[in-house]
Amino acid sequence: MSNIPIQPFQFPGLKTAQPLFIKREDLIHPVISGNKFWKLKYNLQRAKELGKNTLITFGGAMSNHIVATAAAGKENGFKTIGIIRGEEIADKWQDNLSLKEASKSGMEFYFVQRGEYRLKEKSEYIRSFLSLISDYYLVPEGGTNELAVKGAAEILNEDTSDFDIITTAMGTGGTLSGLSVGAKPHQHIIGFPALKNAQFLVKEILKLTDKENFTVNLDNYFGGYAKVTSELIDFINDFYLLNNIPLDPVYTGKMIFGLREMIRKGEISSDKRILAIHTGGLQGIREMNKRLKQQNKQIIIT
Ligand SMILES: *Cc1c(COP(=O)(O)O)cnc(C)c1O
């Protein structure tokens, strides 16, 4: 697909002559947004080839992957089941705008305690639930597997071959692995994890790509996964007002912030052409704004 817009952008608070562009994968589909579209592409194809009628996957209450899998299942004629982290949400999931969206696409939920959730299919509890369902295709948490990497590699194509540095936000590292696989020999990938203590991701990525054409910047997680600060929200809003490009608070906002810090510190040579991948995630803004409002804090402008 070579019709995804690549747009120039500027950082709020930093004037620079560095060539800065962003590939708007967030525009690829209204709900199966950004990297999730690519990560699901070959998994959906495989599930169809295997004749499966149900997709089962894992996620937290704010998960873009859950919402995307629900929508992709609906579009492709699969039933979908989400195994959701946190038993306590079972009787109040309707308050969560992301889960409500997934439910609208027909997803059914199975809420499990955090300890069981951590074990995934190794949990007896989850295994006994799975054994009740006849014929399903299991998509891993965050959607990352070899087929996801194959799909994510297609984010890079003839439109992107002039860029020297490609940047992406990271959760599981599946998208970065795909970019590593899809990159030209002259291209280098920089990943920005949205979580704390993300050093372990490097080992995970090296299981999915043979190349060492990437670095992981561990500095800009803003307290941890799905956590935000007023500095981050202000940055996202300033970026939107300056470029008319929305960023999400969990992933892409932290990535662009981290990229600005690297350029400010001179960590990237000023002649390198940079392409940031907008991996989507904008559906999460509504739930984040609901929470920020409850705390009387500045919300994200939309
Ligand atoms: C899921 C997600 C990511 C993380 O992708 P990984 O392949 O798990 O690293 C990044 N950005 C957005 C917007 C996402 O929704």
Ligand as a Chemical Component Dictionary entry (heavy atoms), coordinates in Angstrom:
data_LIG
# 
_chem_comp.id                   LIG 
_chem_comp.type                 NON-POLYMER 
_chem_comp.pdbx_formal_charge   0 
_chem_comp.three_letter_code    LIG 
# 
loop_
_chem_comp_atom.comp_id 
_chem_comp_atom.atom_id 
_chem_comp_atom.alt_atom_id 
_chem_comp_atom.type_symbol 
_chem_comp_atom.charge 
_chem_comp_atom.model_Cartn_x 
_chem_comp_atom.model_Cartn_y 
_chem_comp_atom.model_Cartn_z 
_chem_comp_atom.pdbx_ordinal 
LIG C1 C1 C 0 0.328  -1.415 19.983 1  
LIG C2 C2 C 0 0.947  -0.113 19.666 2  
LIG C3 C3 C 0 2.339  0.051  19.626 3  
LIG C4 C4 C 0 3.281  -1.038 20.040 4  
LIG O1 O1 O 0 3.559  -1.932 19.020 5  
LIG P1 P1 P 0 4.507  -3.188 19.289 6  
LIG O2 O2 O 0 4.538  -3.881 18.009 7  
LIG O3 O3 O 0 3.803  -4.013 20.354 8  
LIG O4 O4 O 0 5.799  -2.702 19.783 9  
LIG C5 C5 C 0 2.859  1.268  19.231 10 
LIG N1 N1 N 0 2.044  2.289  18.920 11 
LIG C6 C6 C 0 0.705  2.189  18.973 12 
LIG C7 C7 C 0 -0.120 3.365  18.656 13 
LIG C8 C8 C 0 0.113  0.978  19.342 14 
LIG O5 O5 O 0 -1.221 0.895  19.412 15 
# 
loop_
_chem_comp_bond.comp_id 
_chem_comp_bond.atom_id_1 
_chem_comp_bond.atom_id_2 
_chem_comp_bond.value_order 
_chem_comp_bond.pdbx_ordinal 
LIG C1 C2 SING 1  
LIG C2 C3 SING 2  
LIG C2 C8 DOUB 3  
LIG C3 C4 SING 4  
LIG C3 C5 DOUB 5  
LIG C4 O1 SING 6  
LIG O1 P1 SING 7  
LIG P1 O2 DOUB 8  
LIG P1 O3 SING 9  
LIG P1 O4 SING 10 
LIG C5 N1 SING 11 
LIG N1 C6 DOUB 12 
LIG C6 C7 SING 13 
LIG C6 C8 SING 14 
LIG C8 O5 SING 15 
# 
